Amino acid sequence: MKKSEINKNTINFFKEMKSKGFKPEDFQRNYYFFEIKDFKAAGFTNDEISFFDYTINELKQKGFTNKQIDELSYYDEYYFGVDENEQNKIIDKLKNNGFTNELLKSIKLIV
């Protein structure tokens, strides 16, 4: 199966599930990671897609860039399922990629 067919199937799946009342976080918790662009292509908005309990629009209001939001999306559900040592590694990785302490505090990843 070509990548474009996979993406089309994913988007159709999202659209079907959205019509049944599913939200993006339902996919993130119960299925494998999907990219933001796939959620948007299925009709979800920045007010419906969330990471670390904040919608994309709320993250933007806190000062996160689109690139940073994309990166957060990779760690969202994974972060909460690992031990403190692994969480600290994720935080260090985010800091190394330009996330400031203020941004990380704003979403309660650090105190």
DAFENTA-V125193 format. One record per residue. N is the residue number from 1. SS is DSSP state (h for helix, s for strand, l for the rest). NEAR is the number of other ideal C-beta (glycine too) atoms within 8 Angstrom. D_CENTER is the distance of its C-alpha to the mean C-alpha in Angstrom with 1 decimal. Layout:
BEGIN
N/SS/NEAR/D_CENTER ; N/SS/NEAR/D_CENTER
END
This chain:
BEGIN
1/l/4/25.9 ; 2/l/5/24.8 ; 3/h/5/21.2 ; 4/h/6/21.7 ; 5/h/8/22.8 ; 6/h/9/19.8 ; 7/h/10/17.5 ; 8/h/8/19.9 ; 9/h/9/20.0 ; 10/h/10/16.2 ; 11/h/11/16.3 ; 12/h/8/19.4 ; 13/h/8/18.0 ; 14/h/16/15.1 ; 15/h/10/17.9 ; 16/h/8/20.1 ; 17/h/10/17.8 ; 18/h/11/16.9 ; 19/h/6/20.6 ; 20/l/6/20.9 ; 21/l/5/18.8 ; 22/l/7/15.5 ; 23/l/8/12.3 ; 24/h/10/8.8 ; 25/h/7/8.3 ; 26/h/9/11.6 ; 27/h/13/10.5 ; 28/h/11/7.8 ; 29/h/7/10.7 ; 30/h/5/13.5 ; 31/l/6/12.8 ; 32/l/3/11.6 ; 33/l/7/8.3 ; 34/l/10/8.2 ; 35/l/8/7.6 ; 36/h/10/6.9 ; 37/h/6/10.7 ; 38/h/12/11.4 ; 39/h/14/10.1 ; 40/h/10/12.1 ; 41/h/9/15.0 ; 42/l/10/15.2 ; 43/l/8/15.8 ; 44/l/11/12.8 ; 45/l/7/12.8 ; 46/l/8/10.9 ; 47/l/7/12.5 ; 48/l/10/11.1 ; 49/l/13/7.3 ; 50/s/11/6.0 ; 51/s/11/4.3 ; 52/l/10/7.6 ; 53/l/5/9.5 ; 54/s/9/9.4 ; 55/s/10/9.0 ; 56/h/12/8.4 ; 57/h/8/12.2 ; 58/h/9/12.6 ; 59/h/14/10.7 ; 60/h/10/13.0 ; 61/h/6/15.9 ; 62/l/10/15.5 ; 63/l/7/15.9 ; 64/l/9/12.6 ; 65/l/5/13.1 ; 66/h/5/11.2 ; 67/h/6/11.4 ; 68/h/13/10.2 ; 69/h/14/7.0 ; 70/h/10/6.6 ; 71/h/10/7.7 ; 72/h/14/5.7 ; 73/h/11/2.6 ; 74/h/8/6.0 ; 75/h/9/7.2 ; 76/h/11/5.6 ; 77/h/8/8.1 ; 78/h/9/10.3 ; 79/h/11/11.1 ; 80/h/6/12.7 ; 81/l/5/14.7 ; 82/l/8/16.6 ; 83/l/5/19.6 ; 84/h/5/20.0 ; 85/h/6/21.2 ; 86/h/8/18.1 ; 87/h/10/16.0 ; 88/h/8/18.4 ; 89/h/8/18.0 ; 90/h/12/14.3 ; 91/h/11/15.3 ; 92/h/8/18.1 ; 93/h/8/16.1 ; 94/h/13/13.9 ; 95/h/11/17.3 ; 96/h/6/18.9 ; 97/l/8/16.4 ; 98/l/6/17.5 ; 99/l/8/15.5 ; 100/l/7/18.3 ; 101/h/7/19.3 ; 102/h/7/19.2 ; 103/h/12/15.5 ; 104/h/13/14.8 ; 105/h/10/17.3 ; 106/h/8/15.9 ; 107/l/12/12.9 ; 108/l/7/15.4 ; 109/l/9/14.5 ; 110/l/7/18.1 ; 111/l/3/21.2
END
